């Protein structure tokens, strides 16, 4: 019995390391401004450099409650939560917004993406962006500033400037919101989606009946979201 137990513990630790490991990394912009620390998930097949294999990149922007300097807070929702439990078909990057910042900074997000792309085997035609609440606002803002960087984006319970509607061009967007959200009014999504459609954009919208601010759990638990991402290339 004593000989079996260490063997079993070794198997458990090996499994956890292979499938639930996200490393803590940091990005510092070259201009000296404050960057972001971030979680990095590499699929099992991406941990060894293979020039012939490129991987899709999924960038996740968290909500206001996860700001700070403890990256474990970022693991509570969305893709980084899933990456703790299983291997994913994406390289997943989950930055943490500093407590001092009220909003995500598109320039810093874009710079982080460029650095990750330079360091890993990323398919530049399959870069996806998503975020919830504050991260939903950040997704809208970053996509408006850099629409050609992404193959598709999925903002959740956020909002953006209606006057930015034309900036998204034909970028595929799948937006989500709960119709009784008291933290971020659903009209912010409705108005922006309507403006993008009027501008000839490529947007689809899912509104959850009877759902409040947490419209992200059902969204990120749905395999169709990830299938939708992978169906789009830049």
C-alpha positions as CSV (number, residue, x, y, z in Angstrom):
1,X,0.0,0.0,0.0
2,X,2.8,2.4,0.9
3,X,4.5,1.7,-2.5
4,X,1.3,2.3,-4.4
5,X,0.3,5.7,-2.9
6,X,3.4,7.6,-4.1
7,X,2.9,6.2,-7.6
8,X,-0.8,7.4,-7.6
9,X,0.2,10.8,-6.3
10,X,2.8,11.0,-9.1
11,X,0.2,10.2,-11.7
12,X,-2.2,12.9,-10.3
13,X,0.5,15.5,-10.3
14,X,1.6,14.6,-13.8
15,X,-2.0,14.9,-15.1
16,X,-2.6,18.3,-13.3
17,X,0.6,19.7,-14.7
18,X,-0.2,18.5,-18.3
19,X,-3.8,19.8,-18.4
20,X,-4.3,22.5,-15.7
21,X,-1.2,24.6,-15.9
22,X,-1.2,28.2,-16.8
23,X,2.0,30.1,-16.4
24,X,2.3,33.7,-15.0
25,X,3.9,36.1,-17.4
26,X,4.3,39.8,-17.8
27,X,4.3,42.3,-20.6
28,X,6.1,45.6,-20.3
29,X,5.7,48.1,-23.2
30,X,8.9,49.4,-24.8
31,X,7.8,53.0,-24.1
32,X,8.1,52.5,-20.3
33,X,4.4,52.7,-19.6
34,X,2.7,50.2,-17.3
35,X,1.9,46.9,-18.9
36,X,-0.1,43.8,-17.8
37,X,0.7,40.6,-16.0
38,X,-1.1,37.7,-17.6
39,X,-1.9,34.0,-17.5
40,X,-0.7,32.0,-20.4
41,X,-2.2,28.6,-21.4
42,X,-0.4,26.6,-24.1
43,X,-2.1,23.6,-25.5
44,X,-0.2,20.3,-25.0
45,X,0.9,20.3,-28.6
46,X,2.1,23.9,-28.5
47,X,4.6,23.4,-25.7
48,X,7.2,22.3,-28.1
49,X,8.1,24.6,-30.9
50,X,6.9,23.2,-34.3
51,X,7.4,25.7,-37.2
52,X,4.8,23.8,-39.3
53,X,2.0,24.1,-36.7
54,X,0.3,27.4,-35.8
55,X,-2.3,27.8,-33.1
56,X,-5.3,30.1,-32.7
57,X,-4.9,32.7,-30.0
58,X,-7.8,33.6,-27.6
59,X,-7.4,36.7,-25.5
60,X,-9.7,37.1,-22.5
61,X,-10.4,40.4,-20.7
62,X,-11.8,40.0,-17.2
63,X,-14.3,42.2,-15.3
64,X,-13.8,44.9,-12.8
65,X,-13.9,42.6,-9.8
66,X,-10.7,40.8,-10.9
67,X,-8.4,43.8,-11.2
68,X,-5.3,43.9,-9.0
69,X,-2.0,42.1,-8.7
70,X,-3.1,38.5,-7.9
71,X,-3.5,36.5,-11.1
72,X,-5.4,33.8,-9.3
73,X,-8.3,36.2,-9.4
74,X,-8.4,36.0,-13.2
75,X,-9.0,32.3,-13.0
76,X,-12.5,32.6,-11.6
77,X,-14.4,33.1,-14.9
78,X,-14.3,32.3,-18.6
79,X,-11.4,30.8,-20.6
80,X,-8.8,30.8,-17.8
81,X,-11.2,29.0,-15.5
82,X,-11.7,26.4,-18.2
83,X,-7.9,26.2,-18.9
84,X,-7.3,25.2,-15.3
85,X,-9.5,22.1,-15.8
86,X,-8.6,20.9,-19.2
87,X,-6.5,21.4,-22.3
88,X,-7.9,23.8,-24.8
89,X,-7.6,24.1,-28.6
90,X,-6.3,27.7,-28.2
91,X,-3.3,29.5,-26.8
92,X,-5.1,31.4,-24.1
93,X,-3.9,34.8,-22.9
94,X,-5.6,36.3,-19.9
95,X,-4.1,39.7,-18.7
96,X,-4.9,41.4,-15.5
97,X,-5.9,45.0,-15.4
98,X,-4.1,46.9,-12.5
99,X,-6.2,48.2,-9.7
100,X,-5.2,51.7,-10.6
101,X,-6.8,51.4,-14.0
102,X,-10.6,51.7,-14.3
103,X,-10.7,50.5,-18.0
104,X,-8.7,48.3,-20.3
105,X,-6.2,50.2,-22.6
106,X,-6.5,49.0,-26.2
107,X,-2.9,50.0,-27.0
108,X,-1.6,47.8,-24.2
109,X,-3.8,44.9,-25.1
110,X,-2.6,45.1,-28.7
111,X,1.0,45.3,-27.7
112,X,0.6,42.3,-25.5
113,X,-0.9,40.3,-28.4
114,X,2.0,41.3,-30.6
115,X,4.5,40.1,-28.0
116,X,2.8,36.8,-27.5
117,X,2.6,36.3,-31.2
118,X,6.3,36.9,-31.5
119,X,7.2,34.4,-28.8
120,X,4.8,31.5,-29.7
121,X,3.5,29.7,-32.7
122,X,0.4,31.8,-33.1
123,X,-1.7,31.8,-36.3
124,X,-2.0,35.5,-37.0
125,X,-5.1,34.9,-39.0
126,X,-6.9,33.3,-36.1
127,X,-6.6,35.8,-33.2
128,X,-9.8,36.1,-31.1
129,X,-10.8,38.6,-28.4
130,X,-13.5,38.2,-25.7
131,X,-14.3,39.8,-22.3
132,X,-17.0,40.2,-19.7
133,X,-18.4,43.4,-18.1
134,X,-15.4,45.7,-17.9
135,X,-13.7,43.3,-20.2
136,X,-16.8,43.5,-22.5
137,X,-16.2,47.3,-22.8
138,X,-12.5,46.5,-23.3
139,X,-13.4,44.1,-26.1
140,X,-15.5,46.6,-27.9
141,X,-12.9,49.4,-27.5
142,X,-10.0,47.3,-28.6
143,X,-11.8,45.9,-31.6
144,X,-12.8,49.4,-32.6
145,X,-9.2,50.6,-32.4
146,X,-7.7,47.5,-34.1
147,X,-10.4,45.8,-36.1
148,X,-7.9,44.2,-38.6
149,X,-6.0,42.4,-35.8
150,X,-8.8,40.0,-35.0
151,X,-10.6,37.2,-36.8
152,X,-13.6,37.5,-34.5
153,X,-14.6,39.0,-31.2
154,X,-17.2,38.2,-28.5
155,X,-18.1,41.0,-26.0
156,X,-20.2,40.0,-23.1
157,X,-22.4,42.3,-20.9
158,X,-20.4,45.4,-22.0
159,X,-21.0,48.4,-24.2
160,X,-19.3,50.8,-26.5
161,X,-19.6,54.0,-28.4
162,X,-22.4,54.0,-31.0
163,X,-20.3,56.4,-33.1
164,X,-17.7,53.6,-33.5
165,X,-20.1,51.4,-35.4
166,X,-18.5,51.9,-38.7
167,X,-15.0,51.2,-37.4
168,X,-15.8,47.5,-37.0
169,X,-16.2,47.1,-40.7
170,X,-17.0,43.4,-41.5
171,X,-15.3,42.0,-38.4
172,X,-17.4,39.1,-37.1
173,X,-18.9,40.0,-33.7
174,X,-21.0,37.9,-31.4
175,X,-22.4,40.0,-28.6
176,X,-24.1,38.7,-25.4
177,X,-26.2,40.3,-22.7
178,X,-28.9,39.5,-20.1
179,X,-32.1,41.4,-20.5
180,X,-32.4,42.3,-16.7
181,X,-28.8,43.3,-16.2
182,X,-28.7,46.0,-13.5
183,X,-25.0,46.6,-13.6
184,X,-24.6,47.3,-17.3
185,X,-27.9,48.2,-18.9
186,X,-28.9,46.0,-21.8
187,X,-29.7,49.0,-24.0
188,X,-25.9,49.6,-24.4
189,X,-25.7,46.3,-26.3
190,X,-29.0,46.8,-28.1
191,X,-28.1,50.3,-29.3
192,X,-24.6,49.4,-30.5
193,X,-25.7,46.2,-32.3
194,X,-28.4,48.2,-34.1
195,X,-25.9,50.8,-35.1
196,X,-23.5,48.2,-36.4
197,X,-26.2,46.5,-38.4
198,X,-27.3,49.8,-39.9
199,X,-23.6,50.5,-40.9
200,X,-23.5,47.1,-42.7
201,X,-21.4,45.3,-40.1
202,X,-21.2,41.6,-39.3
203,X,-22.8,41.2,-35.9
204,X,-25.0,38.6,-34.2
205,X,-26.6,39.1,-30.8
206,X,-27.7,36.8,-28.1
207,X,-29.9,38.2,-25.3
208,X,-30.7,36.0,-22.4
209,X,-34.2,36.3,-21.1
210,X,-34.5,36.7,-17.3
211,X,-30.7,36.9,-16.8
212,X,-28.9,39.6,-14.9
213,X,-25.3,40.7,-15.1
214,X,-23.9,37.2,-15.2
215,X,-24.4,36.4,-18.8
216,X,-20.9,35.0,-19.1
217,X,-21.2,31.6,-17.4
218,X,-23.7,30.3,-20.0
219,X,-21.7,31.9,-22.8
220,X,-18.3,30.5,-21.9
221,X,-19.7,27.1,-21.0
222,X,-21.2,26.8,-24.5
223,X,-19.0,24.9,-27.0
224,X,-20.7,26.7,-29.9
225,X,-18.8,29.9,-28.9
226,X,-15.4,28.3,-29.5
227,X,-16.7,26.5,-32.7
228,X,-17.8,29.9,-33.9
229,X,-14.4,31.5,-33.2
230,X,-12.6,28.8,-35.1
231,X,-15.0,29.1,-38.1
232,X,-13.5,32.5,-38.7
233,X,-10.2,33.5,-40.2
234,X,-8.9,37.0,-40.8
